[in-house]
């Protein structure tokens, strides 16, 4: 098991290295454009162009250029956006990351708890009206666009009924840092959490319910029932652990892509300056240093999430743990 973990960590580092090389080649080493002009931006002065060429080593071989770029991104962290008045891009990402992580973490907690409860209840009562009602509710959640739902939530809580006793506690749009005001942080994010979680509750509850129903016909489940265990214990102890494999795989990918900027629509609707919104602004301004930094930020989360999921397989699936 230890060797499996170490091997997966080594693969993760190798994948991150490959991604960094690919990102560098796509953005700065493709033919047909001067990388100096891509960094300096449109209408840059000759003095700025010369400074960028020397600073980033664009007058030297490609390996040196790559090493210089990675050094500025990960070591010295002084990768500069000349499009955005000489702003350092790493501090911008570090400022936006807590917003996105707070948004996604809270939503993830909600959708995991609700989807597990709904999926288990529907599987335990499969075929009945409770099962059909919960799965229909999940289908409705999947069908509602996040952007539209967020706009409706804002219309109700920020405008039409904001002065009512039910929504008078809702603050204005924006983010409150957890370290400054924990209660304000919670109030600012509770509605974005619920809005973002609705889609995933529908997806995950239906996936878990299908896996739980399928696993109940397995031999080990029949053996557990033959031993006289209660249906609830059989479902919780034996069925849920096996059925969580697909659930965990989906969660790792979805959580990583949301933290990496996939929560853009929720951030825009609720006025949150997170990584998704920062990436959108970088793309709009053709700010390549910031685009590269956000892409690498997203890649790190996706690769690490996949590594964590693989390690969780060691716990969830005995066949993986035993090397079969």
C-alpha positions in Angstrom: 0.0 0.0 0.0 2.8 2.4 0.9 4.5 1.7 -2.5 1.3 2.3 -4.3 1.0 5.8 -2.6 4.6 6.6 -3.4 4.2 5.5 -7.0 1.1 7.7 -7.4 2.9 10.7 -5.9 5.8 10.2 -8.4 3.3 10.0 -11.3 1.6 13.2 -10.0 4.9 15.1 -10.1 5.7 13.8 -13.6 2.2 14.8 -14.9 2.6 18.3 -13.4 5.9 18.7 -15.1 4.5 17.6 -18.4 1.6 20.0 -18.1 3.9 22.9 -17.3 6.0 22.1 -20.4 2.8 21.9 -22.6 1.4 25.1 -21.2 4.7 26.9 -21.9 5.0 25.6 -25.5 1.4 26.5 -26.3 1.6 30.0 -25.0 5.1 31.1 -25.7 6.9 28.7 -28.1 4.3 28.3 -30.9 5.5 29.7 -34.2 4.1 32.8 -35.8 4.3 35.3 -33.0 6.9 36.9 -30.9 6.6 35.8 -27.2 7.9 39.1 -26.1 4.9 40.8 -27.7 2.6 38.3 -26.1 3.9 39.2 -22.7 4.2 43.0 -23.2 0.8 43.3 -24.7 -0.6 45.5 -27.5 1.1 48.8 -28.3 4.0 48.2 -25.9 6.9 50.6 -26.2 10.3 49.5 -27.6 11.8 49.9 -24.1 9.1 47.6 -22.5 9.7 45.0 -25.3 13.5 45.1 -24.7 13.0 44.8 -20.9 10.6 41.8 -21.3 12.9 40.1 -23.7 15.8 40.2 -21.3 13.8 39.6 -18.2 12.2 36.4 -19.5 15.2 35.2 -21.5 13.5 35.2 -24.9 16.8 35.9 -26.5 18.1 32.5 -25.2 17.3 28.9 -26.0 13.9 27.4 -25.2 15.0 25.3 -22.2 16.3 28.5 -20.6 13.1 30.3 -21.4 11.0 27.5 -19.8 13.2 27.5 -16.7 13.0 31.2 -16.3 9.2 31.2 -16.7 8.7 28.4 -14.1 11.1 30.2 -11.8 9.1 33.4 -12.0 5.9 31.5 -11.5 6.8 29.1 -8.6 10.0 30.3 -7.0 10.3 34.1 -7.1 6.6 34.5 -7.9 7.1 37.8 -9.7 5.5 36.8 -13.0 4.2 40.2 -14.2 1.2 41.2 -16.3 2.2 44.1 -18.4 -1.3 44.3 -19.8 -2.6 45.0 -16.3 -0.2 47.9 -15.4 2.7 45.7 -14.2 0.7 43.7 -11.7 2.2 40.5 -10.3 -0.1 37.6 -11.3 0.6 35.2 -8.4 -0.7 37.6 -5.7 -3.8 38.1 -7.8 -4.4 34.3 -7.8 -3.6 34.0 -4.1 -6.2 36.7 -3.4 -8.8 35.1 -5.6 -8.2 31.4 -4.5 -9.7 31.7 -1.0 -12.9 33.1 -2.5 -13.3 30.1 -4.8 -12.1 27.5 -2.3 -14.6 28.9 0.3 -17.4 28.8 -2.3 -16.7 25.3 -3.6 -15.9 23.7 -0.2 -19.2 24.9 1.3 -21.2 23.8 -1.7 -19.4 20.4 -1.8 -20.3 19.7 1.8 -23.9 20.5 1.1 -24.2 18.4 -2.0 -22.3 15.4 -0.5 -24.5 15.3 2.6 -27.8 15.8 0.7 -27.0 13.5 -2.2 -25.9 10.6 0.1 -29.1 11.0 2.2 -31.3 11.2 -0.9 -29.5 8.3 -2.7 -29.6 6.0 0.3 -33.2 6.8 1.0 -34.3 6.2 -2.6 -32.3 2.9 -2.8 -33.8 1.6 0.5 -37.3 2.5 -0.7 -36.8 1.7 -4.4 -39.9 1.4 -6.4 -42.1 3.4 -4.0 -43.4 6.9 -4.2 -40.5 8.3 -2.1 -38.0 6.8 -4.5 -39.7 8.3 -7.5 -40.2 11.7 -5.8 -36.6 12.0 -4.8 -35.3 11.1 -8.2 -37.7 13.5 -9.8 -36.5 16.2 -7.5 -32.9 15.4 -8.5 -33.8 15.6 -12.2 -35.3 19.0 -11.6 -32.1 20.1 -9.9 -30.0 18.9 -12.8 -32.2 20.7 -15.3 -32.0 24.2 -13.7 -29.2 26.4 -15.1 -27.0 27.7 -12.3 -26.9 31.2 -13.8 -30.7 31.4 -14.0 -31.2 30.1 -10.5 -28.6 32.5 -9.1 -30.4 35.4 -10.7 -33.8 34.3 -9.3 -32.2 34.0 -5.8 -30.8 37.5 -6.1 -34.1 38.9 -7.3 -35.9 37.4 -4.3 -33.3 38.0 -1.6 -31.6 41.2 -2.8 -34.5 43.1 -4.3 -38.1 42.1 -4.0 -38.2 40.5 -0.5 -35.0 41.8 1.0 -36.9 43.9 3.6 -38.9 40.9 4.8 -38.1 39.1 8.0 -37.1 36.0 6.0 -34.3 37.6 4.0 -33.4 40.7 5.9 -30.2 39.0 7.1 -28.9 38.5 3.5 -25.9 40.9 2.9 -25.1 42.6 -0.3 -23.3 40.8 -3.1 -19.6 40.2 -2.5 -17.2 38.3 -0.4 -16.3 38.7 3.3 -13.0 37.0 4.4 -13.4 34.3 7.0 -10.5 35.7 9.1 -12.2 39.2 9.3 -15.8 38.2 10.1 -16.7 34.5 10.3 -20.4 35.2 10.6 -20.3 37.7 7.7 -18.4 35.1 5.7 -21.1 32.5 6.3 -23.9 35.0 5.4 -22.2 36.1 2.2 -21.7 32.5 1.0 -24.8 30.5 2.2 -26.9 31.4 -0.8 -24.1 30.8 -3.4 -23.4 27.5 -1.7 -27.0 26.4 -2.1 -27.2 27.6 -5.7 -24.0 25.8 -6.7 -25.0 22.6 -4.9 -28.4 22.2 -6.5 -27.0 20.8 -9.7 -24.6 18.3 -8.0 -27.2 17.1 -5.5 -29.3 15.9 -8.4 -26.4 14.2 -10.2 -24.8 12.5 -7.2 -28.0 11.3 -5.6 -29.1 9.6 -8.9 -25.6 8.0 -9.4 -25.4 6.8 -5.8 -29.0 5.4 -5.9 -28.2 3.4 -9.1 -25.0 2.0 -7.6 -26.7 1.0 -4.4 -29.5 -0.8 -6.2 -27.0 -2.6 -8.5 -24.8 -3.7 -5.5 -27.7 -5.2 -3.6 -27.7 -8.2 -5.9 -24.0 -9.0 -5.2 -23.0 -12.2 -3.3 -21.5 -10.4 -0.3 -24.8 -8.4 0.2 -26.8 -11.6 0.1 -24.4 -13.2 2.6 -24.7 -10.2 4.9 -28.5 -10.5 4.8 -28.3 -14.2 5.4 -26.3 -13.6 8.6 -29.4 -11.8 9.9 -28.1 -8.2 9.7 -30.7 -5.5 9.5 -31.4 -4.0 6.1 -30.2 -0.6 7.3 -26.9 -2.1 8.5 -26.4 -4.0 5.3 -26.9 -0.9 3.3 -24.7 1.3 5.4 -21.9 -1.0 6.3 -21.6 -3.1 3.2 -23.4 -1.4 0.4 -22.5 2.2 0.8 -18.7 1.7 0.9 -18.7 -0.3 -2.4 -21.1 2.1 -4.1 -19.0 5.2 -3.2 -16.3 4.3 -5.7 -18.1 6.1 -8.6 -19.3 8.8 -6.2 -15.7 9.6 -5.1 -14.4 9.5 -8.7 -17.0 12.1 -9.8 -16.4 14.2 -6.7 -12.7 14.4 -7.2 -13.0 15.6 -10.8 -15.9 18.0 -10.1 -14.4 19.5 -7.0 -11.1 20.1 -8.7 -12.5 21.7 -11.8 -14.8 24.0 -9.7 -11.9 25.1 -7.5 -9.8 25.5 -10.7 -12.3 28.1 -12.1 -15.3 26.1 -13.1 -17.5 28.0 -10.6 -17.4 31.1 -12.9 -21.1 31.6 -13.4 -21.8 31.4 -9.6 -19.0 33.8 -8.9 -20.3 36.3 -11.5 -23.9 36.1 -10.3 -23.0 36.7 -6.7 -20.3 39.2 -7.2 -17.4 37.0 -6.0 -13.9 37.8 -7.3 -12.7 34.2 -7.5 -10.4 32.3 -9.8 -13.1 31.7 -12.4 -13.8 35.4 -12.8 -10.1 36.2 -12.8 -9.6 33.7 -15.6 -12.4 35.2 -17.6 -11.0 38.7 -17.2 -7.5 37.4 -18.3 -9.0 35.8 -21.4 -10.9 39.0 -22.2 -7.8 41.1 -22.0 -5.5 38.5 -23.6 -3.3 38.6 -20.5 -1.1 35.6 -21.3 1.0 35.6 -18.0 -2.2 35.6 -16.0 -3.8 33.0 -18.3 -0.8 30.7 -17.9 -0.8 31.1 -14.2 -4.5 30.3 -13.8 -4.2 27.3 -16.2 -1.3 26.0 -14.0 -3.3 26.6 -10.9 -6.2 24.6 -12.3 -4.0 21.8 -13.5 -2.4 21.5 -10.0 -5.9 21.0 -8.4 -7.1 18.5 -11.1 -3.9 16.4 -10.9 -3.8 16.4 -7.1 -7.5 15.6 -6.9 -7.0 12.6 -9.2 -4.1 11.4 -7.0 -6.3 11.7 -3.9 -9.1 9.7 -5.6 -6.7 7.0 -6.5 -5.5 6.8 -2.9 -9.0 6.6 -1.7 -9.5 3.6 -3.9 -7.1 1.8 -1.7 -9.6 2.2 1.1 -12.8 1.7 -0.8 -11.9 -1.2 -3.1 -10.0 -4.2 -1.6 -9.1 -5.4 -5.1 -7.0 -2.2 -5.6 -5.5 -2.5 -2.2 -4.5 -6.1 -2.7 -3.1 -5.3 -6.2 -5.6 -7.5 -8.0 
